Amino acid sequence: MSEPTKTRSPRRRRRKKAGSIEEVRVLLADLLPSLIQSATISYEAFSNADVPEDAKGFAAHHAACKSALSHMELLTKLARWAEKTEEEAAPVLSEDEEIAGLLAGARAALQELES
């Protein structure tokens, strides 16, 4: 009796390890736009699906949407970082400063909508 042949998954090409932070920036700058696009397409499909009517299902769907948005936000922040050189990099903000900036931006957007 012959042994069934195993199908092997294709080998992934090993990339050369980055030697500097600038090499990491270049790698990420090339990679992140397609990852952001994929995440956005997946989020759109998931968020447009029927939302469960029971409380538990609704909460799980809502939490999954929030998680996907957080993922896209992180990818976007990484992309912005990857596009900058060290000299151009913005100063690191505390979480409170970042939240305050986001709230100020949201308030400004709401005021534009109201006028």
C-alpha positions as CSV (number, residue, x, y, z in Angstrom):
1,M,0.0,0.0,0.0
2,S,1.5,3.3,-1.0
3,E,1.7,6.1,1.5
4,P,-0.4,9.2,0.7
5,T,1.6,12.1,-0.4
6,K,1.7,15.0,1.9
7,T,1.0,18.4,0.5
8,R,3.5,20.9,1.8
9,S,2.7,24.5,2.1
10,P,4.9,26.7,0.0
11,R,8.0,27.9,1.8
12,R,8.0,31.5,2.7
13,R,11.0,33.4,1.5
14,R,13.0,34.7,4.4
15,R,13.7,38.3,4.3
16,K,17.0,39.7,5.2
17,K,16.9,41.0,8.8
18,A,16.8,44.8,9.0
19,G,20.0,46.2,10.2
20,S,18.7,49.6,11.1
21,I,15.6,51.5,12.1
22,E,15.7,53.2,8.7
23,E,15.5,49.8,7.0
24,V,12.5,49.0,9.1
25,R,10.9,52.2,8.0
26,V,11.4,51.4,4.4
27,L,10.0,47.9,4.8
28,L,7.0,49.1,6.6
29,A,6.4,52.0,4.2
30,D,6.2,49.5,1.4
31,L,4.1,46.9,3.3
32,L,1.6,48.9,5.3
33,P,-0.6,50.5,2.5
34,S,-1.7,47.1,1.3
35,L,-2.3,45.9,4.9
36,I,-4.4,49.0,5.6
37,Q,-6.4,48.4,2.4
38,S,-7.0,44.7,3.4
39,A,-8.1,45.6,6.9
40,T,-10.5,48.3,5.6
41,I,-12.1,45.9,3.1
42,S,-12.5,43.3,5.8
43,Y,-14.0,45.8,8.3
44,E,-16.4,47.1,5.7
45,A,-17.7,43.7,4.9
46,F,-18.0,42.7,8.5
47,S,-19.7,45.9,9.6
48,N,-22.2,45.7,6.7
49,A,-23.2,42.2,7.8
50,D,-26.5,41.7,9.7
51,V,-26.0,42.7,13.3
52,P,-27.3,40.1,15.8
53,E,-30.5,41.3,17.6
54,D,-29.7,39.6,20.9
55,A,-27.8,41.6,23.4
56,K,-24.8,39.2,23.6
57,G,-24.4,39.0,19.9
58,F,-24.8,42.8,19.4
59,A,-22.1,43.4,22.1
60,A,-19.8,40.9,20.4
61,H,-20.4,42.5,17.0
62,H,-19.8,46.0,18.4
63,A,-16.6,44.9,20.2
64,A,-15.3,43.3,17.0
65,C,-15.9,46.5,15.0
66,K,-14.1,48.5,17.7
67,S,-11.2,46.1,17.6
68,A,-11.0,46.3,13.8
69,L,-11.0,50.1,13.9
70,S,-8.3,50.1,16.5
71,H,-6.3,47.8,14.3
72,M,-6.7,50.1,11.3
73,E,-5.8,53.1,13.5
74,L,-2.6,51.4,14.6
75,L,-1.6,50.5,11.0
76,T,-2.2,54.1,10.0
77,K,0.0,55.4,12.8
78,L,2.7,53.0,11.8
79,A,2.4,54.1,8.2
80,R,2.8,57.7,9.2
81,W,5.8,56.8,11.3
82,A,7.3,54.8,8.4
83,E,7.0,57.7,6.0
84,K,9.0,60.1,8.2
85,T,12.7,60.3,8.8
86,E,14.1,60.6,12.3
87,E,14.6,64.4,11.8
88,E,10.9,64.8,10.8
89,A,9.5,62.5,13.5
90,A,7.0,64.3,15.7
91,P,7.5,64.4,19.4
92,V,6.0,61.5,21.3
93,L,2.7,62.6,23.0
94,S,1.4,61.1,26.2
95,E,-1.9,59.2,25.9
96,D,-3.8,62.1,27.6
97,E,-2.3,64.6,25.0
98,E,-3.2,62.3,22.1
99,I,-6.8,61.8,23.4
100,A,-7.1,65.6,23.9
101,G,-5.9,66.1,20.3
102,L,-8.4,63.6,18.9
103,L,-11.2,65.1,20.9
104,A,-10.3,68.6,19.6
105,G,-10.3,67.3,16.1
106,A,-13.7,65.7,16.6
107,R,-15.2,68.8,18.0
108,A,-13.8,70.9,15.1
109,A,-15.4,68.4,12.7
110,L,-18.7,68.6,14.5
111,Q,-18.7,72.4,14.4
112,E,-18.0,72.3,10.6
113,L,-21.0,70.0,10.2
114,E,-23.2,72.3,12.2
115,S,-22.3,75.4,10.2
